[in-house]
Amino acid sequence: SLQVLPNGLKLVLVPDDHVESVCFGLFVESGSRHELPEYAGISHLIEHMLFKGTKTRSALEISQAIEGRGGNFNAYTCEESTCFFAYMPYDALPTAVDIICDMYANPAIPDGEFERERHVVLEEIKMYGDEPDSVASENLSRALFPKNALGLPIAGEAATLDKMTPQTLRDYIRRAYVPRATVAVVAGRFDPAE
């Protein structure tokens, strides 16, 4: 079922009593196609940074809350969106919702972690440059969309990432990470009434 909450957040519920797990995900309409050229790669960098802690939880506390309950969580960025999700035993759904919503609504974007994570993304970009299928895919996107953000690499480029600061990310999150541009999905074993 699909519900639209008063604040504009879209909620998709897909109950399935035949499984013992549940998945909770937030899809934010913040992908590479939404970026101005000078911000190319910001959505992907934000994806990385949201795992570095919130205003009330450290990165370790986030990881322990999910993985310590037998869960698995991750994220990805594509052209259309950035998604944060967790697979958990069905009775741990409140934990998954609490943690991922905290990451979404209260990211710390710690200055000390920013430079380290920016370098991680730059290393990813170099790694993609060594993978023929990644290079072919990026070249195809550039050829198909030469004057559009869809033609730029999802991870961005060193030139754009070098200009970003923690405040750049905080400002972008404030504009893009809003309920009307977000879809929450719950799938698996859960009570829709809850």
SETIDREN-483742 format. One record per residue (C-alpha): residue number from 1; residue in one letter; z, x, y. Coordinates in Angstrom, 3 decimals. Example, Ala and Ser with C-alpha at 12.3 -4.5 7.8 and 13.67 -1.06 7.14 Angstrom:
REM residues 2
+-----+----+----------+----------+----------+
|   i | aa |        Z |        X |        Y |
+-----+----+----------+----------+----------+
|   1 |  A |    7.800 |   12.300 |   -4.500 |
|   2 |  S |    7.140 |   13.670 |   -1.060 |
+-----+----+----------+----------+----------+
//
This chain:
REM residues 194
+-----+----+----------+----------+----------+
|   i | aa |        Z |        X |        Y |
+-----+----+----------+----------+----------+
|   1 |  S |    0.000 |    0.000 |    0.000 |
|   2 |  L |   -0.554 |    1.037 |    3.606 |
|   3 |  Q |    1.904 |    0.274 |    6.383 |
|   4 |  V |    1.719 |    1.245 |   10.039 |
|   5 |  L |    5.168 |    1.747 |   11.535 |
|   6 |  P |    5.954 |    0.757 |   15.143 |
|   7 |  N |    5.641 |    4.410 |   16.297 |
|   8 |  G |    2.108 |    4.626 |   14.845 |
|   9 |  L |    2.971 |    6.614 |   11.705 |
|  10 |  K |    0.894 |    5.482 |    8.733 |
|  11 |  L |    2.825 |    5.196 |    5.465 |
|  12 |  V |    1.009 |    5.100 |    2.112 |
|  13 |  L |    3.083 |    4.125 |   -0.942 |
|  14 |  V |    1.724 |    4.667 |   -4.459 |
|  15 |  P |    4.482 |    3.822 |   -6.965 |
|  16 |  D |    4.055 |    4.764 |  -10.633 |
|  17 |  D |    6.951 |    4.082 |  -13.030 |
|  18 |  H |    5.231 |    5.977 |  -15.866 |
|  19 |  V |    6.089 |    9.403 |  -14.452 |
|  20 |  E |    9.368 |   11.262 |  -13.932 |
|  21 |  S |    8.434 |   12.895 |  -10.643 |
|  22 |  V |    7.468 |   12.017 |   -7.108 |
|  23 |  C |    5.390 |   13.669 |   -4.427 |
|  24 |  F |    5.990 |   13.334 |   -0.713 |
|  25 |  G |    3.466 |   14.623 |    1.786 |
|  26 |  L |    2.812 |   14.570 |    5.492 |
|  27 |  F |   -0.814 |   14.827 |    6.622 |
|  28 |  V |   -1.141 |   15.757 |   10.288 |
|  29 |  E |   -4.440 |   15.220 |   12.088 |
|  30 |  S |   -4.466 |   18.839 |   13.150 |
|  31 |  G |   -7.190 |   20.776 |   11.418 |
|  32 |  S |   -9.652 |   23.389 |   12.569 |
|  33 |  R |  -12.084 |   20.781 |   13.936 |
|  34 |  H |   -9.457 |   19.701 |   16.500 |
|  35 |  E |   -9.016 |   23.189 |   17.961 |
|  36 |  L |  -10.532 |   24.502 |   21.153 |
|  37 |  P |  -12.354 |   27.823 |   20.577 |
|  38 |  E |   -9.550 |   29.815 |   22.260 |
|  39 |  Y |   -7.067 |   28.287 |   19.784 |
|  40 |  A |   -9.150 |   28.802 |   16.637 |
|  41 |  G |   -6.738 |   29.259 |   13.736 |
|  42 |  I |   -3.675 |   27.739 |   15.418 |
|  43 |  S |   -3.326 |   24.891 |   12.899 |
|  44 |  H |   -3.281 |   27.337 |   10.005 |
|  45 |  L |   -0.791 |   29.622 |   11.755 |
|  46 |  I |    1.473 |   26.632 |   12.463 |
|  47 |  E |    1.267 |   25.723 |    8.776 |
|  48 |  H |    2.674 |   29.158 |    7.945 |
|  49 |  M |    5.337 |   29.070 |   10.656 |
|  50 |  L |    6.819 |   25.714 |    9.673 |
|  51 |  F |    8.158 |   27.326 |    6.502 |
|  52 |  K |   10.128 |   29.827 |    8.612 |
|  53 |  G |   12.935 |   27.445 |    9.470 |
|  54 |  T |   13.943 |   24.489 |   11.575 |
|  55 |  K |   16.509 |   24.117 |   14.331 |
|  56 |  T |   19.184 |   23.449 |   11.683 |
|  57 |  R |   17.871 |   25.154 |    8.506 |
|  58 |  S |   16.810 |   28.682 |    7.686 |
|  59 |  A |   13.710 |   29.440 |    5.618 |
|  60 |  L |   15.996 |   30.219 |    2.671 |
|  61 |  E |   17.843 |   26.902 |    3.021 |
|  62 |  I |   14.522 |   25.037 |    3.074 |
|  63 |  S |   13.342 |   26.809 |   -0.057 |
|  64 |  Q |   16.642 |   26.327 |   -1.886 |
|  65 |  A |   16.773 |   22.614 |   -1.032 |
|  66 |  I |   13.388 |   21.984 |   -2.671 |
|  67 |  E |   13.103 |   24.627 |   -5.379 |
|  68 |  G |   16.831 |   24.476 |   -6.163 |
|  69 |  R |   16.298 |   20.840 |   -7.181 |
|  70 |  G |   13.423 |   21.733 |   -9.507 |
|  71 |  G |   10.783 |   20.962 |   -6.934 |
|  72 |  N |    7.703 |   22.727 |   -5.706 |
|  73 |  F |    6.361 |   22.609 |   -2.176 |
|  74 |  N |    3.443 |   23.986 |   -0.290 |
|  75 |  A |    0.974 |   23.281 |    2.482 |
|  76 |  Y |   -2.677 |   23.684 |    3.321 |
|  77 |  T |   -4.930 |   23.467 |    6.346 |
|  78 |  C |   -8.508 |   22.221 |    6.277 |
|  79 |  E |  -11.011 |   21.059 |    8.868 |
|  80 |  E |   -9.481 |   17.588 |    9.229 |
|  81 |  S |   -5.742 |   18.049 |    8.736 |
|  82 |  T |   -2.737 |   20.110 |    7.838 |
|  83 |  C |   -0.688 |   18.848 |    4.901 |
|  84 |  F |    2.892 |   19.653 |    3.892 |
|  85 |  F |    3.978 |   18.344 |    0.494 |
|  86 |  A |    6.662 |   18.583 |   -2.178 |
|  87 |  Y |    6.691 |   17.594 |   -5.849 |
|  88 |  M |   10.209 |   16.745 |   -6.999 |
|  89 |  P |   12.093 |   15.057 |   -9.825 |
|  90 |  Y |   12.059 |   11.385 |   -8.831 |
|  91 |  D |   15.759 |   11.259 |   -7.909 |
|  92 |  A |   15.266 |   14.046 |   -5.331 |
|  93 |  L |   12.829 |   12.119 |   -3.124 |
|  94 |  P |   15.360 |   11.817 |   -0.260 |
|  95 |  T |   15.658 |   15.621 |   -0.213 |
|  96 |  A |   11.877 |   16.082 |   -0.052 |
|  97 |  V |   11.572 |   13.555 |    2.772 |
|  98 |  D |   14.471 |   15.108 |    4.689 |
|  99 |  I |   13.217 |   18.695 |    4.404 |
| 100 |  I |    9.534 |   18.090 |    5.148 |
| 101 |  C |   10.287 |   15.725 |    8.027 |
| 102 |  D |   12.686 |   18.312 |    9.458 |
| 103 |  M |    9.970 |   20.986 |    9.242 |
| 104 |  Y |    7.536 |   18.605 |   10.958 |
| 105 |  A |    9.855 |   17.347 |   13.714 |
| 106 |  N |   12.147 |   20.318 |   14.376 |
| 107 |  P |   10.312 |   23.594 |   13.719 |
| 108 |  A |   12.101 |   26.649 |   15.023 |
| 109 |  I |    9.022 |   28.905 |   15.411 |
| 110 |  P |   11.360 |   31.922 |   15.530 |
| 111 |  D |   10.071 |   34.720 |   17.754 |
| 112 |  G |   11.115 |   37.349 |   15.213 |
| 113 |  E |    9.095 |   35.755 |   12.435 |
| 114 |  F |    6.025 |   34.999 |   14.550 |
| 115 |  E |    4.593 |   38.528 |   14.642 |
| 116 |  R |    5.253 |   39.035 |   10.943 |
| 117 |  E |    3.520 |   35.778 |    9.989 |
| 118 |  R |    0.609 |   36.398 |   12.334 |
| 119 |  H |    0.031 |   39.662 |   10.442 |
| 120 |  V |    0.166 |   37.785 |    7.134 |
| 121 |  V |   -2.603 |   35.474 |    8.387 |
| 122 |  L |   -4.638 |   38.453 |    9.617 |
| 123 |  E |   -4.345 |   39.967 |    6.128 |
| 124 |  E |   -5.513 |   36.645 |    4.631 |
| 125 |  I |   -8.554 |   36.758 |    6.912 |
| 126 |  K |   -9.361 |   40.279 |    5.673 |
| 127 |  M |   -8.916 |   39.093 |    2.089 |
| 128 |  Y |  -11.366 |   36.208 |    2.669 |
| 129 |  G |  -13.831 |   38.797 |    4.014 |
| 130 |  D |  -13.736 |   40.489 |    0.600 |
| 131 |  E |  -14.484 |   37.278 |   -1.312 |
| 132 |  P |  -18.239 |   36.509 |   -1.494 |
| 133 |  D |  -17.717 |   32.751 |   -1.910 |
| 134 |  S |  -15.437 |   32.622 |    1.183 |
| 135 |  V |  -17.927 |   34.618 |    3.250 |
| 136 |  A |  -20.808 |   32.391 |    2.095 |
| 137 |  S |  -18.820 |   29.249 |    2.918 |
| 138 |  E |  -17.919 |   30.507 |    6.419 |
| 139 |  N |  -21.510 |   31.571 |    7.086 |
| 140 |  L |  -22.781 |   28.170 |    5.967 |
| 141 |  S |  -20.307 |   26.409 |    8.292 |
| 142 |  R |  -21.386 |   28.631 |   11.200 |
| 143 |  A |  -25.054 |   27.848 |   10.498 |
| 144 |  L |  -24.497 |   24.104 |   10.148 |
| 145 |  F |  -22.161 |   23.736 |   13.147 |
| 146 |  P |  -22.994 |   26.559 |   15.576 |
| 147 |  K |  -21.638 |   24.748 |   18.654 |
| 148 |  N |  -18.731 |   22.925 |   17.053 |
| 149 |  A |  -15.231 |   23.878 |   15.911 |
| 150 |  L |  -16.329 |   23.021 |   12.360 |
| 151 |  G |  -18.374 |   26.228 |   12.450 |
| 152 |  L |  -15.298 |   28.411 |   12.985 |
| 153 |  P |  -13.123 |   29.790 |   10.165 |
| 154 |  I |  -10.095 |   27.610 |    9.386 |
| 155 |  A |   -7.798 |   30.651 |    9.491 |
| 156 |  G |   -9.182 |   31.710 |   12.873 |
| 157 |  E |  -10.139 |   35.224 |   13.872 |
| 158 |  A |   -8.180 |   38.259 |   15.006 |
| 159 |  A |   -9.395 |   37.814 |   18.584 |
| 160 |  T |   -7.925 |   34.309 |   18.892 |
| 161 |  L |   -4.755 |   34.970 |   16.866 |
| 162 |  D |   -3.962 |   38.053 |   18.976 |
| 163 |  K |   -3.715 |   35.868 |   22.094 |
| 164 |  M |   -1.238 |   33.396 |   20.611 |
| 165 |  T |    2.497 |   33.430 |   21.247 |
| 166 |  P |    5.368 |   31.423 |   19.780 |
| 167 |  Q |    5.230 |   29.247 |   22.911 |
| 168 |  T |    1.520 |   28.570 |   22.339 |
| 169 |  L |    2.424 |   27.149 |   18.931 |
| 170 |  R |    5.383 |   25.144 |   20.270 |
| 171 |  D |    3.176 |   23.560 |   22.952 |
| 172 |  Y |    0.439 |   22.731 |   20.433 |
| 173 |  I |    2.945 |   21.169 |   18.027 |
| 174 |  R |    4.382 |   19.029 |   20.830 |
| 175 |  R |    0.885 |   17.629 |   21.495 |
| 176 |  A |   -0.486 |   17.374 |   17.941 |
| 177 |  Y |    2.475 |   16.670 |   15.666 |
| 178 |  V |    3.028 |   13.070 |   16.730 |
| 179 |  P |    3.509 |    9.949 |   14.576 |
| 180 |  R |    0.211 |    8.280 |   15.566 |
| 181 |  A |   -1.636 |   11.353 |   14.206 |
| 182 |  T |    0.368 |   11.556 |   10.970 |
| 183 |  V |    0.147 |    9.932 |    7.549 |
| 184 |  A |    3.144 |   10.009 |    5.197 |
| 185 |  V |    2.381 |    9.553 |    1.500 |
| 186 |  V |    4.793 |    8.879 |   -1.353 |
| 187 |  A |    3.331 |    8.865 |   -4.866 |
| 188 |  G |    5.068 |    8.764 |   -8.224 |
| 189 |  R |    8.292 |    7.215 |   -9.431 |
| 190 |  F |   10.239 |    5.608 |   -6.587 |
| 191 |  D |   11.378 |    2.236 |   -5.359 |
| 192 |  P |    9.051 |    1.124 |   -2.518 |
| 193 |  A |   11.843 |   -1.027 |   -1.059 |
| 194 |  E |   13.915 |    2.107 |   -0.446 |
+-----+----+----------+----------+----------+
//
